[in-house]
Amino acid sequence: MKRATFSTLIPLILLAGCGSSDGGISPPGDDNNPPPPAGFAITAANGQQVSQVAYQAVLSSGDIAGMAGSTGLTANNGGVFALSPAQQKANGTVQMTPLPPQVITCASGVGTLTVTVDVVDLVAFGNFMLSPGDTILSEYAGCIEVVGETIDGTIDSAVDAFEGSILGAYDMTMAMNFSDFQVTTAEDVFTVNGDGTATLNTLTPLYVEASVSGNSMTTDSNSATETLTAFSSAQTFDARVSPSPYTITGAGTLDSSRLSGAVSYSTETTFTGVDLDYPTGGAMLVVGDGSSARLIAEMNGIDVTIQIYSNTTGIGTPDDTITTTWAELAAM
């Protein structure tokens, strides 16, 4: 339950948001898919569990944006950019041009990723650039990129904006739809269905910004079913210095089978830390039915304070205060 890394896999759930410099976030709304109402009161008896589940949602947020950079558009291993120069630099056209599907062997040598691309501008594509309107269908079949994790399922993506080179540094925004996207490990099977818009910025060397927002995303595992609505998230990681600092913000509504109903959550102050360590700063407010809990990361990177309120604003004197640790929350 430490910080989320910018990996190519989706862990438990996908969440939270593009925040301002003070960490405050307003999640996107959708009149056609409104968040569920708060379903239960948060109390001292359930406050730790509620805080842990909500924070885990924030923690897992960056990986969907990382997937935007892992669609198979590489020159290695027979990727899409291994097309012949004649295919790459055919006459440009404003109409969609389908390219032949490319079957890529996964990093471990086990399984495949089939990538089908329709491009708006073949000249730009031949120069290793994407264009708004390009679509990418990524189909995983028994794909083992990391030992112990097998990927199956489909990600259907459409490019909204692109700057840079897909082979190097870039700033890219993509709309992504996950259809039975599944990660299988020895302990669990995670299945993701839903949509989101992801932004991944790697233009500054050794510095990454990743964010995602969406209307609905559902994740099933052996232990729980989680549905996010009106969600957003943002993370940064700066490897230019050591130890390497990170930031995490998030907001949205979570309906989890591990809880008695739905809660909404938002980072009031950006979570900060270094490397893979627990946060040393940041606060998040989780709101239930007529109640709320504030999770506060203490400066020592070990302890956590949870304040329980009988209101939805977290204002005033808390009714209860719980002192725990990140390790204890992670073990729940």
C-alpha positions in Angstrom: 0.0 0.0 0.0 2.9 2.3 -0.7 2.8 4.8 -3.6 1.5 3.7 -7.0 4.1 3.1 -9.6 3.8 4.0 -13.3 3.8 0.4 -14.3 2.1 -1.1 -17.4 -0.4 -3.1 -15.3 -3.7 -2.3 -13.6 -3.7 -3.3 -9.9 -6.8 -3.3 -7.7 -8.7 -0.3 -8.8 -8.2 2.8 -11.1 -8.9 6.2 -9.7 -8.6 9.8 -8.8 -7.6 13.3 -10.2 -5.8 16.1 -11.9 -5.4 18.4 -8.9 -4.4 22.0 -8.4 -1.2 22.9 -6.6 -2.9 22.7 -3.2 -4.2 19.2 -3.9 -8.0 20.1 -4.0 -9.9 18.2 -6.7 -13.4 18.4 -8.2 -14.2 15.1 -9.9 -15.8 15.2 -13.3 -19.6 14.8 -13.5 -21.8 12.9 -15.9 -25.6 13.4 -15.9 -26.1 10.1 -17.7 -24.0 8.2 -15.2 -24.3 9.9 -11.8 -22.4 8.6 -8.8 -24.4 6.5 -6.3 -25.5 8.3 -3.2 -23.6 7.8 0.1 -24.9 4.5 1.4 -23.8 4.2 5.1 -22.4 6.2 8.0 -18.7 6.3 8.7 -18.0 5.6 12.4 -15.0 4.7 14.7 -15.9 1.1 14.2 -15.5 1.1 10.4 -13.3 4.2 9.9 -10.1 2.4 9.3 -11.5 0.0 6.8 -13.2 2.8 4.9 -10.1 4.9 4.8 -7.9 2.0 3.7 -10.3 1.1 0.8 -10.6 4.7 -0.4 -6.8 5.3 -0.1 -6.1 2.1 -2.0 -8.2 3.5 -4.8 -6.1 6.7 -4.9 -2.9 4.7 -4.6 -3.7 2.6 -7.7 -4.6 5.5 -9.9 -1.5 6.0 -12.1 -1.4 2.7 -13.8 -4.2 3.3 -16.3 -2.3 6.4 -17.6 0.8 4.2 -17.8 -1.1 1.9 -20.1 -1.4 4.8 -22.6 2.4 4.4 -23.1 2.2 0.6 -23.4 0.0 0.0 -26.5 2.6 -1.8 -28.6 3.7 1.2 -30.6 7.4 0.4 -30.4 10.1 -0.4 -32.9 11.3 -3.3 -30.9 10.2 -6.9 -31.0 8.2 -6.5 -34.2 6.1 -3.6 -33.0 4.0 -1.4 -35.2 6.9 0.9 -36.0 8.8 -2.1 -37.5 6.6 -1.6 -40.6 8.6 -1.1 -43.8 9.5 2.5 -44.8 7.1 2.2 -47.7 4.3 1.4 -45.3 5.3 4.0 -42.9 5.6 6.9 -45.3 2.9 6.3 -47.8 1.0 9.4 -49.1 -0.6 11.3 -46.2 -4.4 11.4 -46.1 -7.0 13.0 -43.8 -9.0 9.8 -43.9 -8.5 6.9 -41.5 -5.9 4.5 -42.9 -5.9 1.0 -41.4 -2.5 -0.6 -41.0 -2.0 -4.4 -41.0 -2.4 -5.9 -37.5 1.0 -6.5 -35.8 1.5 -9.5 -33.5 4.1 -8.7 -30.9 5.6 -11.4 -28.6 5.5 -10.3 -25.0 8.6 -9.4 -23.1 9.0 -12.7 -21.4 8.6 -14.6 -24.7 5.2 -16.0 -23.6 2.0 -14.7 -25.0 1.2 -12.1 -27.6 -0.1 -8.5 -28.0 -1.9 -7.8 -31.3 -1.9 -4.1 -32.2 -4.2 -2.7 -34.9 -3.8 0.9 -35.8 -5.9 3.3 -37.9 -4.0 6.5 -38.6 -5.2 9.9 -39.7 -1.8 11.1 -41.0 0.5 8.4 -42.4 3.4 10.9 -42.9 3.3 11.8 -39.2 3.0 8.2 -38.2 6.0 7.4 -40.4 7.9 10.0 -38.4 7.0 8.3 -35.1 4.3 10.7 -34.2 0.6 10.1 -33.5 -2.2 12.4 -34.5 -5.6 13.3 -32.9 -8.1 10.8 -34.2 -5.6 7.9 -34.5 -7.1 4.7 -33.0 -5.2 1.8 -31.4 -6.7 -1.6 -30.6 -4.5 -3.6 -28.3 -5.4 -7.3 -27.7 -3.6 -9.3 -25.1 -3.5 -13.1 -25.2 -1.7 -14.9 -22.4 0.8 -12.1 -22.3 3.5 -12.3 -19.6 5.3 -8.9 -19.6 6.4 -9.3 -15.9 7.0 -12.8 -14.4 4.1 -13.8 -12.3 1.5 -11.6 -14.1 -0.5 -12.8 -17.2 -2.5 -10.3 -19.2 -5.5 -10.9 -21.3 -8.2 -8.7 -22.8 -8.6 -5.6 -24.9 -7.9 -1.9 -24.7 -9.4 0.3 -27.4 -7.8 3.7 -27.5 -8.2 6.9 -29.4 -5.6 9.7 -29.5 -6.9 13.1 -28.3 -3.6 15.0 -28.3 0.1 14.2 -29.0 3.4 16.0 -28.8 6.9 14.5 -29.2 7.9 11.1 -30.5 6.4 7.8 -29.5 10.0 6.3 -29.5 11.2 8.9 -27.0 9.7 11.7 -24.9 6.1 12.7 -25.5 3.0 14.3 -24.0 -0.1 12.2 -25.0 -3.8 12.2 -24.1 -5.8 9.1 -25.0 -9.4 8.0 -24.5 -9.2 4.3 -23.4 -11.9 1.6 -23.1 -11.1 -1.6 -21.2 -13.0 -4.7 -22.2 -12.5 -7.8 -20.0 -8.9 -6.6 -19.4 -7.5 -9.2 -17.0 -4.4 -9.5 -14.9 -3.8 -13.0 -13.4 -1.3 -13.6 -10.6 -0.7 -16.6 -8.3 -2.9 -14.9 -5.7 -5.7 -13.3 -7.6 -7.4 -12.4 -10.9 -8.2 -8.8 -11.6 -10.7 -8.0 -14.4 -11.3 -4.4 -15.5 -14.2 -3.0 -17.6 -14.8 0.7 -18.2 -13.4 3.8 -19.8 -11.2 6.7 -19.0 -9.1 9.5 -20.5 -5.4 9.2 -19.7 -2.6 11.7 -20.0 1.1 10.7 -19.9 3.8 13.4 -20.0 7.5 12.3 -20.3 8.9 15.4 -22.1 11.1 16.3 -19.2 13.9 13.6 -18.8 13.5 11.4 -15.7 10.2 13.2 -14.7 6.8 11.7 -15.3 3.3 13.2 -15.0 0.4 10.8 -15.3 -3.4 11.5 -14.9 -6.7 9.8 -15.7 -10.3 10.7 -15.4 -13.5 8.8 -16.4 -17.2 8.3 -15.8 -17.2 4.6 -14.8 -14.7 1.8 -14.2 -15.4 -1.6 -12.6 -12.8 -4.0 -11.2 -13.5 -7.5 -10.1 -11.1 -9.6 -8.1 -11.3 -12.7 -5.9 -11.9 -10.6 -2.9 -14.0 -7.7 -4.1 -15.9 -5.8 -6.8 -15.2 -2.1 -7.0 -16.9 0.5 -9.2 -15.6 4.0 -9.6 -17.8 6.8 -11.0 -16.9 10.5 -11.8 -13.3 9.7 -11.0 -10.0 11.3 -11.6 -6.4 11.0 -10.5 -2.9 12.5 -11.0 0.6 11.4 -10.0 4.1 12.8 -10.6 7.5 11.1 -10.1 10.8 12.9 -10.3 13.8 10.6 -10.8 16.2 13.5 -11.5 17.1 13.5 -7.8 17.6 10.9 -5.1 15.6 10.1 -3.1 13.0 10.6 -5.8 9.9 12.5 -4.7 6.4 11.7 -5.8 2.9 13.3 -5.5 -0.5 11.7 -5.6 -4.0 13.2 -5.7 -7.4 11.7 -6.3 -11.2 12.2 -6.2 -14.3 10.3 -7.1 -17.0 8.0 -5.8 -16.3 4.4 -4.9 -18.9 1.6 -4.5 -17.0 -1.4 -3.0 -18.2 -4.9 -1.9 -15.8 -4.5 0.9 -17.9 -1.7 2.3 -21.6 -1.3 3.3 -22.3 1.2 0.5 -20.8 4.0 -1.6 -18.4 6.7 -0.4 -17.0 9.7 -2.1 -13.4 10.8 -1.5 -11.0 13.7 -2.4 -7.5 14.6 -1.5 -7.6 17.8 0.5 -3.8 18.1 0.5 -1.5 16.3 -2.0 0.1 13.1 -0.8 3.9 13.4 -1.0 6.7 11.0 -0.3 9.9 9.6 -1.8 10.8 6.4 -3.8 8.6 3.5 -2.7 8.1 4.7 0.8 4.8 5.5 2.5 3.6 9.2 2.3 5.1 11.7 4.6 2.4 14.3 4.0 -1.1 14.6 2.6 -4.7 14.3 3.7 -7.9 12.8 2.2 -11.6 13.3 3.1 -13.9 10.3 2.7 -17.6 11.1 2.9 -20.4 8.7 3.8 -24.1 9.2 4.8 -24.1 12.3 7.1 -20.5 11.5 8.2 -16.9 11.6 7.1 -13.4 10.5 7.9 -10.1 12.3 7.3 -7.0 10.3 6.7 -3.8 12.2 7.5 -0.3 11.0 6.6 2.1 11.9 9.4 5.6 13.3 8.7 7.5 10.2 9.9 6.1 8.1 7.0 4.9 5.5 9.5 1.9 6.7 11.3 -1.6 7.7 10.1 -4.3 9.7 11.9 -7.9 9.1 11.0 -10.5 11.6 12.3 -14.2 10.7 12.4 -16.9 13.3 12.0 -20.7 13.3 12.3 -20.9 15.7 9.3 -19.9 15.5 5.7 -17.5 18.5 5.7 -14.9 17.3 8.2 -15.1 20.7 9.9 -15.1 21.2 13.7 -13.9 18.9 16.4 -13.8 15.2 15.4 -16.0 12.8 17.3 -13.2 10.2 17.3 -9.6 10.1 16.5 -7.8 6.9 15.5 -4.0 6.5 15.5 -2.7 3.7 13.3 0.1 3.0 10.9 0.4 2.4 7.1 1.5 -1.1 7.8 -1.7 -1.8 9.8 -3.9 -0.4 7.2 -2.2 -2.4 4.5 -2.8 -5.6 6.4 -6.5 -5.1 6.6 
